Structures are given as structure tokens and as C-alpha cells.
Amino acid sequence: MRTLAIGDIHGCYHALTTLEASAGFQPDDHIITLGDYIHRGPDSRSAVEWLIDRQGKGNLTALRANHECVFQAAIGSELGRETWLGFGGTQMLASCKVQSIDLIPTEHRAFLQSGLKDVYENDTLFCVHANTREASALKDQTEHMLFWKKFVDVTPHHRGKTMVCGHTPQRSGYPKNIVHAICIDTAAGRKGWLTCLDLDSRCCWHANEAGKTRSFSLDFVDEAARRNQQRQSLKDSENARLSLI
């Protein structure tokens, strides 16, 4: 059995099913999805249906994210609905072929309201959507940290476990690994890649809405980033030397 984490889906159902085929998802794989299942992409409805089906088979842990929070707020508030429409709700209504959030399938609304968890944790790592405060227990994290805080100035959590998260699109097109934290949002909803990371082997798979795929080791990305940093350091040193001539 593999433990696989999937980054921000954002309605990119074709990318999701392409990723499923490329990574060869098996019935006994434990899949952890990091939230932001809806909005932006063309098919939020099918993405949510895929998640509901997988969760019903007992091998999916679906986390909550900021886009789900906005959806939840829209269920019970007219003001929340106005915010939601501008946050991606219009695309979601089009995907569901309805005119109102109240007409979105009941099963979908129930999943997005009460079928999600805030945190996944095992012996060596934990998964959240956005970020955590290093000094606070996972159960004491604020909603701002868990769902909205960007992947910047990330310090090691006090429990010493690696954090795996999404939320902050990586411009490089590859996951960002800073040893104690790994961000796997690679901008699927912005014409980028949807990432799946094997949390044990560190193998990664990518797929996009155009049906393209690629796979690589997270260690390869780390080495490439290290070499780029070395090249930039040498370039900066040379520029500094030339400025003194």
C-alpha cells in the first residue's frame, strides 16, 4: 500500500484522472488530498464526484482548504454567496449546470461541508492545506494558518515532523522541498500541473488538463534546485567582483 498526497485540484478533473492513470492508483493506496477541490478549473462537479467515490471506498483522506471554507460560508450567508461567486463560485455553478448554490447536488454539498478533515498525521509527517505555526499543536492551529497562510518563512514544527502542504503555487512548476516542509501545489488551476507525491518513496507524478504527464523523484528536484542556487551564487560573486574593477 502506498500513501499518496495530491495537491490543489481546483476542478481539473481531466488532470486528476490522467494522474490516476499515470501513477497507477491501486484500490489499497491511501490517498490524501490537500484541499481546494473546486473553482477555477472546468469541472468541479466531476472532481467532487471522484472524491466522494474514493472516500466511500474507505481509502481517501480529504482535507479542507480555503476554497472549501468560502463555499461553506456561502451555504448560510447571502454576503458569503456574493464573495463565493467572485471566488470561483461562478465556474462551479457552470460545472454543475445550475443557477444557485442551493441546487448543487446534496451529496456534493454534504461532502464539502462535513466530509473533510483539517489535518492528516502519521509517525513521520503531517499534511495540511496551507501552513502551521511551529510552536502550536496541530489541534490548536488557527484557520488562518491551516487554510490561508502562504508557504513563506516556514520554520520546522516543534514536533519535528515534515509538513506536506499545498495552497502556494510554485512558479518553477515543481514541488518545493525545504527538508522540514514540502509544498506540492504546482498550479493545476492556473494551467500548470497537478502533483501526486508518494510520501514514502518520494516519487512524483504530474498531469495537466491537456493530458500531458511526467514523473520524477523529489530528490531530482532537490538536486536541480541546489545546482541552480550554486550557479546563481557564482554569478552574484562574479558580478560583485566586476563591480570592484
Sequence and secondary structure as in RCSB ss.txt:
>XXXX:A:sequence
MRTLAIGDIHGCYHALTTLEASAGFQPDDHIITLGDYIHRGPDSRSAVEWLIDRQGKGNLTALRANHECVFQAAI
GSELGRETWLGFGGTQMLASCKVQSIDLIPTEHRAFLQSGLKDVYENDTLFCVHANTREASALKDQTEHMLFWKK
FVDVTPHHRGKTMVCGHTPQRSGYPKNIVHAICIDTAAGRKGWLTCLDLDSRCCWHANEAGKTRSFSLDFVDEAA
RRNQQRQSLKDSENARLSLI
>XXXX:A:secstr
  EEEE   TT HHHHHHHHHHHT  TT EEEE S  SSSSS HHHHHHHHHHHHHTT EEEB  HHHHHHHHHH
S HHHHHHHIIIIIHHHHHHHT SSGGGS HHHHHHHHHS BS EE SSEEE SS   TTS GGG  HIIIII  
SSS    TT  EEEE SS  TTSS EE SSEEE    GGGTS EEEEETTT EEEEE TTS EEEEEHHHHHHHH
HHHHHHHHHHHHHHHHHHT 
